[in-house]
């Protein structure tokens, strides 16, 4: 039995008007010739040349397929975000007053506490580790330069499962403590509460601080070593050099890294749900799935979007008037200072702790369960989840990279105003959490799906079911929107590195725009295309909230299988899928470490 989510006729009417407005805007951005110029051009040519002249004039007046395609791709990427905003302001049942009076203050306060706490700790840990590995030589420093990136391979929710299993009452830590001290039960000793807001902050910090470490270390290495040497010569000690020289020079990188960390924290679902911390993201799931109120879920999603956009605006305003330049034309490389004795091992310990909490501990616990329960590897559910993951993540990566290539190339080729304007706007999808995109994709797509199915059933008397929301189509579309910015950034940089003389020479030899892309650009950017495919694929494999909201019945990916089994406290059956997710994530981290080493 089908149900109506929105008024489909109104929805289709608005979509048609939106497409008309887009086409009109493309026309509007064309710079037409004046009437006198047009008359002079036609009068000064022979009749035989009129045809080619008119073709060029029409090409100038009419939007080309690359411009229209680029604008339509941008419209599709932005559609879920616009849909969330529209539904939030036009819900079927307005429960906004009820949300404000009951759960919204708790959701918002917990989310803000998490964002500020994780952002602050990640800045301290990431910048501290970057400073130690750049400025000093101590045991293991060469290994820590890339070991500290490995937590990026483990999604935060997997880290939460591993740490809780290790530290909970039945875990090895408390079990060993009771055996050694002779305690009989939990009342005989004190141990920190594991499923709490504090532990959620610790797990998210360990998983996300590599963003700050990566950017801060690159910033410290780019500046001349003379700055630190001058400070040292003037008598500044290690802490003063760090606080008065290192932190100010790396401030833009730290701010950018913290902004990413806070956005990822706001969008997290698996970790906060496992630790029973009620945030805006968990509120979206509760309002939609438990209260069956899509409008209320969209309103909470709108609050999440508002928080993210305010954060982005504050980050931009904070560094708007800041300028950081190298004074010398040829910068001297930083010369690390060898540490001796106790201080050397203290530095090693400080770098080891975030690596252990963020990667070693969860990977070790999950590996132990996965390889002591070999029967779980033969489970049909695991095989099905693996196949589904490869299909939807691979399809999304392919679609995203093709669309990003078309968009970037079309914008550069057209030279019109509107495509250039929408290019940076398409990156907003990456700032939108997966749960927000799930709301923005499913509600309008379900309405369209039901309308199409009803029409076919009325006309052809045949029930075909749901074509989009009943399959993996919605998941692929959400993945493409969510991670479009990754592919777009990689391909924009790659196409920008191609010398303009090469495509101009190809066009002068008679190549079309498509032929130039195929025969000139593609061979030169093939490596960047492969990198973009890998990065988008890895992020799709790890995505949890959007997949939970958009998947059809009895459809699991590796991420959702881990979540389902871990929610049932069945970590042994969840571990094989978790190990596969980690292995996929490691491929992207190794690529990142290789690129970082070259830089």
DOTORVO-77681 format. One line per 2 residues: number of its first residue (from 1); their letters; for each residue x, y, z of C-alpha. Coordinates in nm, 4 decimals, always signed. Example, Ala and Ser with C-alpha at 12.3 -4.5 7.8 and 13.67 -1.06 7.14 Angstrom:
2
1) AS) +1.2300,-0.4500,+0.7800; +1.3670,-0.1060,+0.7140
# end
This chain:
599
1) XX) +0.0000,+0.0000,+0.0000; +0.1397,+0.3339,-0.1023
3) XX) +0.1254,+0.6563,+0.0954; +0.1511,+1.0184,-0.0140
5) XX) +0.4397,+1.2132,+0.1348; +0.3848,+1.5400,-0.0494
7) XX) +0.1488,+1.6765,-0.3100; +0.3097,+1.5295,-0.6206
9) XX) +0.1388,+1.7590,-0.8703; +0.2639,+2.0642,-0.6836
11) XX) +0.6070,+1.9048,-0.6588; +0.6282,+1.8370,-1.0326
13) XX) +0.5039,+2.1874,-1.1120; +0.7752,+2.3416,-0.8992
15) XX) +1.0390,+2.1170,-1.0536; +0.9279,+2.2237,-1.4036
17) XX) +0.9429,+2.5905,-1.3079; +1.2874,+2.5367,-1.1564
19) XX) +1.4195,+2.3755,-1.4757; +1.2720,+2.6595,-1.6841
21) XX) +1.4420,+2.9112,-1.4563; +1.7746,+2.7292,-1.4933
23) XX) +1.7556,+2.7268,-1.8740; +1.6531,+3.0935,-1.8754
25) XX) +1.9443,+3.1765,-1.6476; +2.1854,+3.0037,-1.8855
27) XX) +2.0441,+3.2131,-2.1715; +2.0711,+3.5223,-1.9561
29) XX) +2.4399,+3.4712,-1.8937; +2.5220,+3.4712,-2.2671
31) XX) +2.6680,+3.7951,-2.4013; +2.4744,+3.8554,-2.7279
33) XX) +2.5995,+4.0540,-3.0223; +2.4481,+4.3918,-3.0914
35) XX) +2.2143,+4.4365,-3.3894; +2.4699,+4.6433,-3.5810
37) XX) +2.7434,+4.3886,-3.5285; +2.5122,+4.1112,-3.6431
39) XX) +2.4156,+4.3063,-3.9615; +2.7775,+4.3899,-4.0470
41) XX) +2.8796,+4.0291,-3.9963; +2.6124,+3.8996,-4.2333
43) XX) +2.6680,+4.1672,-4.4999; +3.0425,+4.1135,-4.5239
45) XX) +3.0288,+3.7440,-4.6104; +2.9414,+3.5558,-4.9241
47) XX) +2.6237,+3.3443,-4.9444; +2.8298,+3.0275,-4.9145
49) XX) +2.9692,+3.1470,-4.5846; +2.6317,+3.2444,-4.4404
51) XX) +2.5650,+2.8949,-4.3116; +2.8872,+2.8691,-4.1101
53) XX) +2.8518,+3.2262,-3.9849; +2.4982,+3.1627,-3.8680
55) XX) +2.6113,+2.8448,-3.6942; +2.8724,+3.0420,-3.5030
57) XX) +2.6196,+3.3115,-3.4165; +2.3672,+3.0557,-3.2919
59) XX) +2.6436,+2.8881,-3.0940; +2.7108,+3.2241,-2.9315
61) XX) +2.3445,+3.2933,-2.8522; +2.2323,+2.9443,-2.7531
63) XX) +2.3637,+2.7609,-2.4479; +2.5837,+2.4655,-2.5378
65) XX) +2.5307,+2.1173,-2.4007; +2.8287,+2.1523,-2.1654
67) XX) +2.6845,+2.4623,-1.9970; +2.3361,+2.3152,-1.9627
69) XX) +2.4759,+1.9850,-1.8378; +2.6985,+2.1577,-1.5818
71) XX) +2.4083,+2.3614,-1.4446; +2.1791,+2.0556,-1.4289
73) XX) +2.4447,+1.8530,-1.2442; +2.4874,+2.1361,-0.9958
75) XX) +2.1086,+2.1541,-0.9520; +2.0912,+1.7803,-0.8770
77) XX) +2.3723,+1.8094,-0.6222; +2.1991,+2.0983,-0.4460
79) XX) +1.8469,+1.9514,-0.4698; +1.8562,+1.7478,-0.1417
81) XX) +1.9727,+2.0481,+0.0615; +1.7044,+2.2691,-0.0938
83) XX) +1.4497,+1.9917,-0.0351; +1.5327,+1.9757,+0.3373
85) XX) +1.4889,+2.3503,+0.3731; +1.1584,+2.3438,+0.1822
87) XX) +1.0126,+2.0533,+0.3820; +1.1260,+2.2111,+0.7099
89) XX) +0.9269,+2.5265,+0.6311; +0.6278,+2.3393,+0.4834
91) XX) +0.5748,+2.0259,+0.6980; +0.2547,+1.8238,+0.6793
93) XX) +0.2339,+1.8316,+1.0586; +0.4223,+2.1138,+1.2292
95) XX) +0.5732,+1.9831,+1.5537; +0.8349,+2.2572,+1.5787
97) XX) +0.6815,+2.4106,+1.8973; +0.6800,+2.0656,+2.0565
99) XX) +1.0444,+2.0046,+1.9575; +1.1523,+2.3407,+2.1007
101) XX) +0.9707,+2.2777,+2.4256; +1.0970,+1.9219,+2.4788
103) XX) +1.3944,+1.7621,+2.3018; +1.5550,+2.0340,+2.0879
105) XX) +1.7448,+2.2085,+2.3737; +1.8973,+1.8761,+2.4796
107) XX) +1.9837,+1.7750,+2.1233; +2.1387,+2.1130,+2.0462
109) XX) +2.3351,+2.1454,+2.3720; +2.4814,+1.7940,+2.3432
111) XX) +2.5759,+1.8581,+1.9805; +2.7479,+2.1877,+2.0625
113) XX) +2.9296,+2.0374,+2.3626; +3.0543,+1.7529,+2.1447
115) XX) +3.1653,+1.9863,+1.8654; +3.3538,+2.2249,+2.0945
117) XX) +3.5111,+1.9489,+2.3051; +3.6200,+1.7327,+2.0114
119) XX) +3.7401,+2.0369,+1.8165; +3.9479,+2.1676,+2.1094
121) XX) +4.1026,+1.8297,+2.1932; +4.1722,+1.7531,+1.8268
123) XX) +4.3481,+2.0885,+1.7883; +4.5649,+2.0189,+2.0937
125) XX) +4.6481,+1.6589,+2.0029; +4.6890,+1.7172,+1.6296
127) XX) +4.8999,+2.0315,+1.6604; +5.1073,+1.8802,+1.9414
129) XX) +5.1836,+1.5677,+1.7410; +5.2611,+1.7753,+1.4311
131) XX) +5.5024,+1.9945,+1.6293; +5.6853,+1.6973,+1.7844
133) XX) +5.7247,+1.5018,+1.4595; +5.8405,+1.8123,+1.2689
135) XX) +6.0697,+1.9832,+1.5188; +6.2321,+1.6970,+1.7068
137) XX) +6.4058,+1.3637,+1.6589; +6.3083,+1.0886,+1.9036
139) XX) +6.2610,+0.7106,+1.8920; +6.0027,+0.6144,+1.6278
141) XX) +5.9538,+0.9649,+1.4853; +5.9821,+0.8473,+1.1226
143) XX) +5.7146,+0.5848,+1.1854; +5.4789,+0.8236,+1.3636
145) XX) +5.4777,+1.0579,+1.0637; +5.2463,+0.8114,+0.8903
147) XX) +5.1202,+0.5974,+1.1822; +4.9322,+0.9003,+1.3124
149) XX) +4.7324,+0.9016,+0.9875; +4.6032,+0.5453,+1.0347
151) XX) +4.3051,+0.6397,+1.2580; +4.1507,+0.7900,+0.9430
153) XX) +4.1066,+0.4326,+0.8162; +3.8713,+0.3462,+1.1041
155) XX) +3.5311,+0.5174,+1.1169; +3.4527,+0.6577,+1.4590
157) XX) +3.1674,+0.4121,+1.5162; +3.4078,+0.1171,+1.4715
159) XX) +3.6438,+0.2770,+1.7221; +3.3518,+0.3050,+1.9649
161) XX) +3.2666,-0.0651,+1.9310; +3.6266,-0.1717,+1.9903
163) XX) +3.6914,+0.0562,+2.2895; +3.3634,-0.0299,+2.4630
165) XX) +3.4292,-0.4025,+2.4205; +3.7781,-0.3529,+2.5689
167) XX) +3.6777,-0.1366,+2.8670; +3.3248,-0.2517,+2.9574
169) XX) +3.2405,-0.4588,+3.2662; +3.2859,-0.7936,+3.0876
171) XX) +3.5912,-0.6729,+2.8950; +3.9519,-0.7733,+2.9607
173) XX) +4.0454,-0.4564,+3.1548; +3.7805,-0.4768,+3.4252
175) XX) +3.7931,-0.8561,+3.4350; +4.1683,-0.8463,+3.5001
177) XX) +4.1208,-0.5720,+3.7607; +3.8663,-0.7798,+3.9522
179) XX) +4.0886,-1.0893,+3.9428; +4.3971,-0.9038,+4.0631
181) XX) +4.2250,-0.7062,+4.3393; +3.9749,-0.9719,+4.4478
183) XX) +3.6677,-0.7607,+4.3737; +3.3397,-0.9473,+4.3496
185) XX) +3.1168,-0.7040,+4.1615; +3.0908,-0.3526,+4.0195
187) XX) +3.0027,-0.1990,+4.3563; +3.3433,-0.2955,+4.5020
189) XX) +3.5456,-0.0521,+4.2890; +3.5177,+0.2658,+4.0871
191) XX) +3.5581,+0.2690,+3.7099; +3.4660,+0.5476,+3.4656
193) XX) +3.1310,+0.5170,+3.2916; +3.2051,+0.3810,+2.9448
195) XX) +2.8893,+0.4716,+2.7552; +2.8945,+0.8416,+2.8281
197) XX) +2.9451,+1.1798,+2.6690; +3.3058,+1.1881,+2.7891
199) XX) +3.3963,+0.8623,+2.6157; +3.2204,+0.9784,+2.2987
201) XX) +3.4489,+1.2847,+2.3017; +3.7558,+1.0633,+2.3465
203) XX) +3.6614,+0.8268,+2.0634; +3.5704,+1.1053,+1.8197
205) XX) +3.8913,+1.2954,+1.9028; +4.1053,+0.9873,+1.8427
207) XX) +3.9314,+0.9226,+1.5088; +3.9337,+1.2821,+1.3796
209) XX) +4.2501,+1.4485,+1.5157; +4.4558,+1.3237,+1.2138
211) XX) +4.2826,+1.5949,+1.0068; +4.4466,+1.8620,+1.2225
213) XX) +4.7762,+1.6704,+1.2371; +4.7975,+1.6402,+0.8598
215) XX) +4.7245,+2.0060,+0.7856; +4.9286,+2.1469,+1.0756
217) XX) +5.2364,+1.9403,+0.9925; +5.2226,+2.0497,+0.6296
219) XX) +5.1994,+2.4143,+0.7426; +5.4954,+2.3801,+0.9816
221) XX) +5.7105,+2.2242,+0.7100; +5.6238,+2.4930,+0.4552
223) XX) +5.7563,+2.7789,+0.6686; +6.1247,+2.8550,+0.6822
225) XX) +6.3270,+2.6981,+0.9600; +6.4852,+3.0397,+1.0165
227) XX) +6.1783,+3.1548,+1.2122; +6.2269,+2.8844,+1.4721
229) XX) +6.6045,+2.9335,+1.4808; +6.5666,+3.3074,+1.5455
231) XX) +6.3257,+3.2399,+1.8315; +6.5662,+2.9875,+1.9760
233) XX) +6.8574,+3.2319,+1.9465; +6.6556,+3.4957,+2.1331
235) XX) +6.6217,+3.2605,+2.4277; +6.2741,+3.1213,+2.3687
237) XX) +6.2340,+2.7797,+2.5264; +6.0527,+2.4823,+2.3690
239) XX) +5.7091,+2.5874,+2.4925; +5.7500,+2.9535,+2.3907
241) XX) +5.8653,+2.8492,+2.0424; +5.5609,+2.6276,+2.0146
243) XX) +5.3097,+2.8820,+2.1471; +5.4476,+3.2073,+2.0023
245) XX) +5.5904,+3.0851,+1.6706; +5.4515,+2.7452,+1.5729
247) XX) +5.0848,+2.7963,+1.6630; +5.0506,+3.1430,+1.4969
249) XX) +5.2194,+3.0217,+1.1774; +4.9995,+2.7119,+1.1580
251) XX) +4.6806,+2.8915,+1.2641; +4.5051,+2.8789,+0.9222
253) XX) +4.5787,+2.5071,+0.8896; +4.4620,+2.4397,+1.2459
255) XX) +4.1409,+2.6354,+1.1860; +4.0696,+2.4441,+0.8656
257) XX) +4.1356,+2.1101,+1.0346; +3.9211,+2.1945,+1.3371
259) XX) +3.6367,+2.3051,+1.1078; +3.6445,+1.9644,+0.9341
261) XX) +3.6584,+1.7872,+1.2723; +3.3596,+1.9796,+1.4066
263) XX) +3.1541,+1.9175,+1.0920; +3.2286,+1.5457,+1.1103
265) XX) +3.1343,+1.5479,+1.4790; +2.8016,+1.7163,+1.4082
267) XX) +2.7233,+1.4607,+1.1356; +2.8234,+1.1501,+1.3352
269) XX) +2.5512,+0.9009,+1.4169; +2.6995,+0.5586,+1.4907
271) XX) +2.9273,+0.6735,+1.7743; +2.6807,+0.8932,+1.9620
273) XX) +2.4041,+0.6361,+1.9190; +2.6240,+0.3609,+2.0643
275) XX) +2.7221,+0.5812,+2.3595; +2.3565,+0.6840,+2.4144
277) XX) +2.4297,+1.0539,+2.3622; +2.1279,+1.2344,+2.2194
279) XX) +2.2348,+1.4781,+1.9479; +2.0630,+1.6446,+1.6534
281) XX) +2.1589,+1.3529,+1.4282; +2.0084,+1.0901,+1.6574
283) XX) +1.7057,+1.3169,+1.6907; +1.6505,+1.3004,+1.3136
285) XX) +1.6361,+0.9204,+1.3303; +1.4102,+0.9200,+1.6379
287) XX) +1.1679,+1.1777,+1.4984; +1.1399,+1.0102,+1.1598
289) XX) +1.1598,+0.6378,+1.2314; +1.0048,+0.6230,+1.5781
291) XX) +0.7623,+0.9172,+1.5711; +0.6919,+0.8758,+1.1960
293) XX) +0.7133,+1.2505,+1.1378; +0.9136,+1.3417,+0.8284
295) XX) +0.8473,+1.7144,+0.8700; +0.9925,+1.7168,+1.2211
297) XX) +1.2968,+1.5233,+1.0981; +1.3444,+1.7814,+0.8230
299) XX) +1.3221,+2.0621,+1.0787; +1.5937,+1.9017,+1.2905
301) XX) +1.7961,+1.8470,+0.9746; +1.7566,+2.2171,+0.9022
303) XX) +1.9010,+2.2973,+1.2454; +2.2013,+2.0749,+1.1680
305) XX) +2.2501,+2.2564,+0.8376; +2.2297,+2.5902,+1.0156
307) XX) +2.4940,+2.4831,+1.2682; +2.7248,+2.3642,+0.9886
309) XX) +2.6818,+2.6816,+0.7816; +2.7419,+2.9040,+1.0868
311) XX) +3.0584,+2.7070,+1.1585; +3.1779,+2.7494,+0.8002
313) XX) +3.1018,+3.1229,+0.8124; +3.2880,+3.1682,+1.1419
315) XX) +3.5901,+2.9837,+1.0028; +3.5983,+3.2090,+0.6951
317) XX) +3.5471,+3.5283,+0.8940; +3.8130,+3.4244,+1.1436
319) XX) +4.0851,+3.4086,+0.8794; +3.9483,+3.6741,+0.6427
321) XX) +4.1984,+3.9428,+0.7414; +4.4863,+3.7080,+0.8232
323) XX) +4.7830,+3.6878,+0.5899; +5.0688,+3.4418,+0.6281
325) XX) +5.3655,+3.4669,+0.3938; +5.7210,+3.3425,+0.3789
327) XX) +5.9582,+3.6381,+0.3870; +6.2374,+3.4640,+0.2003
329) XX) +6.2211,+3.3564,-0.1604; +6.4052,+3.0332,-0.0816
331) XX) +6.2933,+2.8898,+0.2503; +6.5274,+2.6792,+0.4548
333) XX) +6.4054,+2.3414,+0.5637; +6.3345,+2.2840,+0.9315
335) XX) +6.6254,+2.1095,+1.1053; +6.4825,+1.8807,+1.3781
337) XX) +6.6424,+1.8923,+1.7203; +6.7458,+1.5546,+1.8709
339) XX) +6.5868,+1.4776,+2.2067; +6.7800,+1.2848,+2.4703
341) XX) +6.6967,+1.0789,+2.7738; +6.3568,+1.0964,+2.9363
343) XX) +6.2250,+1.3724,+2.7100; +6.2805,+1.1564,+2.4013
345) XX) +6.0679,+0.8769,+2.5427; +5.8044,+1.1215,+2.6648
347) XX) +5.7696,+1.2477,+2.3069; +5.7389,+0.8884,+2.1840
349) XX) +5.4689,+0.8174,+2.4424; +5.2719,+1.1320,+2.3556
351) XX) +5.2660,+1.0341,+1.9879; +5.1848,+0.6719,+2.0651
353) XX) +4.8710,+0.7463,+2.2721; +4.6516,+0.8922,+1.9906
355) XX) +4.7710,+0.6178,+1.7536; +4.6869,+0.3489,+2.0098
357) XX) +4.3410,+0.4836,+2.0929; +4.2501,+0.5765,+1.7359
359) XX) +4.3805,+0.2710,+1.5505; +4.5700,+0.0063,+1.7444
361) XX) +4.3082,-0.0637,+2.0123; +3.9932,-0.0833,+1.7933
363) XX) +4.1755,-0.2660,+1.5124; +4.3215,-0.5134,+1.7626
365) XX) +3.9890,-0.5848,+1.9354; +3.7994,-0.6251,+1.6080
367) XX) +4.0733,-0.8434,+1.4601; +4.0696,-1.0658,+1.7683
369) XX) +3.6944,-1.1239,+1.7376; +3.7111,-1.1650,+1.3604
371) XX) +3.9856,-1.4278,+1.3560; +3.8744,-1.6245,+1.6621
373) XX) +3.5284,-1.6646,+1.5068; +3.6117,-1.7884,+1.1570
375) XX) +3.2578,-1.9193,+1.0987; +3.1363,-1.5602,+1.0816
377) XX) +3.3331,-1.5110,+0.7581; +3.1105,-1.7674,+0.5866
379) XX) +2.7857,-1.6005,+0.6916; +2.5499,-1.5306,+0.4009
381) XX) +2.4676,-1.1921,+0.5426; +2.8333,-1.0898,+0.5252
383) XX) +2.8669,-1.2010,+0.1631; +2.5474,-1.0202,+0.0666
385) XX) +2.6606,-0.7033,+0.2485; +2.9971,-0.7163,+0.0720
387) XX) +2.8363,-0.7523,-0.2720; +2.5892,-0.4712,-0.1997
389) XX) +2.8708,-0.2468,-0.0792; +3.0808,-0.3064,-0.3883
391) XX) +2.7819,-0.2408,-0.6167; +2.6474,+0.0795,-0.4581
393) XX) +2.9847,+0.2277,-0.3589; +3.1402,+0.1422,-0.6951
395) XX) +2.8419,+0.2810,-0.8857; +2.8391,+0.5978,-0.6762
397) XX) +3.2125,+0.6516,-0.7255; +3.1805,+0.6051,-1.1026
399) XX) +2.8757,+0.8325,-1.1322; +3.0311,+1.0987,-0.9096
401) XX) +3.3623,+1.1135,-1.0956; +3.1924,+1.1203,-1.4395
403) XX) +2.9557,+1.3980,-1.3273; +3.2397,+1.5954,-1.1662
405) XX) +3.4500,+1.5653,-1.4831; +3.1605,+1.6849,-1.6971
407) XX) +3.0886,+1.9740,-1.4598; +3.4472,+2.0980,-1.4241
409) XX) +3.5235,+2.0620,-1.7955; +3.1914,+2.2194,-1.8941
411) XX) +3.2465,+2.5198,-1.6694; +3.5975,+2.5780,-1.8032
413) XX) +3.4829,+2.5292,-2.1614; +3.1707,+2.7462,-2.1593
415) XX) +3.3083,+3.0642,-2.0069; +2.9538,+3.1696,-1.9093
417) XX) +2.8698,+3.3308,-1.5811; +2.6136,+3.0954,-1.4294
419) XX) +2.8147,+2.7710,-1.4590; +3.1135,+2.9448,-1.3003
421) XX) +2.8884,+3.0676,-1.0227; +2.7433,+2.7250,-0.9363
423) XX) +3.0774,+2.5399,-0.9389; +3.1825,+2.6292,-0.5806
425) XX) +2.8247,+2.5888,-0.4549; +2.8302,+2.2164,-0.5365
427) XX) +3.0747,+2.1595,-0.2498; +2.7958,+2.2272,+0.0023
429) XX) +2.6849,+1.8649,-0.0243; +2.9985,+1.7537,+0.1596
431) XX) +2.9125,+1.9843,+0.4497; +2.5648,+1.8313,+0.4806
433) XX) +2.5615,+1.5276,+0.7157; +2.4465,+1.1931,+0.5809
435) XX) +2.1284,+1.1996,+0.7906; +2.0356,+1.5393,+0.6463
437) XX) +2.0882,+1.4162,+0.2914; +1.8834,+1.1070,+0.3717
439) XX) +1.5873,+1.3277,+0.4600; +1.6414,+1.5501,+0.1557
441) XX) +1.6667,+1.2573,-0.0842; +1.4074,+1.0111,+0.0398
443) XX) +1.0998,+1.2315,+0.0884; +1.0817,+1.3925,-0.2601
445) XX) +1.2176,+1.0819,-0.4328; +0.9595,+0.8610,-0.2621
447) XX) +0.6815,+1.0970,-0.3707; +0.8056,+1.0865,-0.7295
449) XX) +0.8485,+0.7091,-0.7136; +0.4916,+0.6550,-0.5935
451) XX) +0.3548,+0.8912,-0.8584; +0.5358,+0.7062,-1.1384
453) XX) +0.4271,+0.3668,-1.0066; +0.0638,+0.4802,-0.9729
455) XX) +0.0624,+0.6228,-1.3251; +0.2035,+0.3038,-1.4774
457) XX) -0.0448,+0.0932,-1.2812; -0.3390,+0.3099,-1.3956
459) XX) -0.2329,+0.3192,-1.7616; -0.0880,-0.0285,-1.8129
461) XX) -0.2585,-0.2110,-1.5250; +0.0752,-0.3397,-1.4036
463) XX) +0.2330,-0.2934,-1.0603; +0.6066,-0.2438,-1.1108
465) XX) +0.6840,-0.1482,-0.7505; +0.9207,+0.1302,-0.6496
467) XX) +1.1944,+0.1954,-0.9053; +1.4158,+0.4359,-0.7088
469) XX) +1.3500,+0.4085,-0.3357; +1.2867,+0.0344,-0.3653
471) XX) +1.6393,-0.0235,-0.4966; +1.9889,+0.1054,-0.4332
473) XX) +1.9302,+0.4050,-0.6612; +1.8558,+0.6411,-0.3721
475) XX) +2.1727,+0.5312,-0.1903; +2.3872,+0.5885,-0.4987
477) XX) +2.2351,+0.9330,-0.5492; +2.2901,+1.0304,-0.1837
479) XX) +2.6517,+0.9081,-0.1946; +2.7135,+1.1088,-0.5118
481) XX) +2.5764,+1.4267,-0.3558; +2.7579,+1.3715,-0.0241
483) XX) +3.1013,+1.3159,-0.1759; +3.0746,+1.5179,-0.4950
485) XX) +3.3101,+1.7817,-0.3536; +3.5924,+1.5268,-0.3238
487) XX) +3.5790,+1.4323,-0.6914; +3.5211,+1.7898,-0.8015
489) XX) +3.8213,+1.9195,-0.6058; +4.0551,+1.6510,-0.7376
491) XX) +3.9481,+1.6932,-1.1007; +3.9391,+2.0738,-1.0902
493) XX) +4.2999,+2.0747,-0.9716; +4.4001,+1.8138,-1.2309
495) XX) +4.2365,+1.9914,-1.5257; +4.3825,+2.3206,-1.4067
497) XX) +4.7338,+2.1748,-1.4365; +4.6907,+2.1013,-1.8096
499) XX) +4.8582,+2.3676,-2.0221; +4.5917,+2.5724,-2.2107
501) XX) +4.7927,+2.5453,-2.5324; +4.7249,+2.1701,-2.5587
503) XX) +4.3421,+2.1843,-2.5852; +4.3665,+2.4953,-2.8061
505) XX) +4.5932,+2.3073,-3.0451; +4.3525,+2.0130,-3.0496
507) XX) +4.0541,+2.2374,-3.1256; +4.2463,+2.4145,-3.4045
509) XX) +4.3096,+2.0725,-3.5607; +3.9359,+2.0048,-3.5776
511) XX) +3.8745,+1.8186,-3.2527; +3.5364,+1.8682,-3.0889
513) XX) +3.5002,+1.9526,-2.7202; +3.4296,+1.5877,-2.6411
515) XX) +3.7216,+1.4718,-2.8541; +3.9540,+1.7144,-2.6763
517) XX) +3.8430,+1.5812,-2.3390; +3.8967,+1.2225,-2.4528
519) XX) +4.2251,+1.2585,-2.6425; +4.3996,+1.5435,-2.4571
521) XX) +4.2685,+1.5788,-2.1045; +4.1932,+1.2187,-2.0152
523) XX) +4.5472,+1.0795,-2.0713; +4.6919,+1.3659,-1.8647
525) XX) +4.4499,+1.3453,-1.5702; +4.4085,+0.9686,-1.5603
527) XX) +4.5963,+0.9422,-1.2296; +4.3783,+1.2068,-1.0638
529) XX) +4.0658,+1.0305,-1.1901; +4.1847,+0.7075,-1.0289
531) XX) +4.2582,+0.8897,-0.7020; +3.9138,+1.0513,-0.7027
533) XX) +3.7480,+0.7146,-0.7693; +3.9338,+0.5568,-0.4768
535) XX) +3.8614,+0.8383,-0.2301; +3.4910,+0.8550,-0.3151
537) XX) +3.4623,+0.4739,-0.3021; +3.6239,+0.4585,+0.0433
539) XX) +3.3986,+0.7289,+0.1860; +3.0924,+0.5537,+0.0402
541) XX) +3.1935,+0.2271,+0.2072; +3.2203,+0.3994,+0.5478
543) XX) +2.8992,+0.6072,+0.5208; +2.6415,+0.4953,+0.7777
545) XX) +2.3558,+0.7466,+0.8448; +2.2478,+0.8009,+0.4834
547) XX) +2.2623,+0.4272,+0.4169; +2.0468,+0.3467,+0.7198
549) XX) +1.7784,+0.5918,+0.6093; +1.7761,+0.5127,+0.2370
551) XX) +1.8372,+0.1379,+0.2099; +1.5524,-0.0877,+0.0929
553) XX) +1.4208,-0.3611,+0.3173; +1.6653,-0.6474,+0.3794
555) XX) +1.9450,-0.4508,+0.2125; +2.2698,-0.4284,+0.4072
557) XX) +2.6089,-0.2819,+0.3328; +2.9199,-0.3555,+0.5367
559) XX) +2.8616,-0.0406,+0.7446; +2.4975,-0.1180,+0.8240
561) XX) +2.5785,-0.4830,+0.8998; +2.8410,-0.3747,+1.1538
563) XX) +2.5926,-0.1319,+1.3075; +2.3116,-0.3889,+1.3306
565) XX) +2.5268,-0.6608,+1.4851; +2.7013,-0.4238,+1.7263
567) XX) +2.3645,-0.2823,+1.8340; +2.2684,-0.6383,+1.9293
569) XX) +2.5933,-0.6666,+2.1327; +2.7091,-0.9286,+1.8816
571) XX) +3.0579,-0.7965,+1.8130; +3.2028,-1.1325,+1.6946
573) XX) +2.9590,-1.1382,+1.3991; +3.0115,-0.7673,+1.3371
575) XX) +3.3920,-0.7897,+1.3312; +3.4454,-0.9484,+0.9846
577) XX) +3.2496,-0.6682,+0.8168; +3.4356,-0.4144,+1.0308
579) XX) +3.7722,-0.5576,+0.9231; +3.6709,-0.5277,+0.5577
581) XX) +3.5736,-0.1623,+0.6114; +3.9094,-0.0965,+0.7787
583) XX) +4.1025,-0.2613,+0.4953; +3.9213,-0.0444,+0.2409
585) XX) +3.9957,+0.2629,+0.4506; +4.3632,+0.1698,+0.4754
587) XX) +4.4000,+0.1867,+0.0976; +4.2973,+0.5519,+0.0993
589) XX) +4.5161,+0.6335,+0.4010; +4.8214,+0.4746,+0.2383
591) XX) +4.7567,+0.6809,-0.0742; +4.7261,+0.9912,+0.1435
593) XX) +5.0487,+0.9085,+0.3307; +5.2322,+0.8597,+0.0026
595) XX) +5.1098,+1.1947,-0.1294; +5.1934,+1.3629,+0.2020
597) XX) +5.5452,+1.2197,+0.1950; +5.6023,+1.3560,-0.1557
599) X) +5.4762,+1.6952,-0.0413
# end
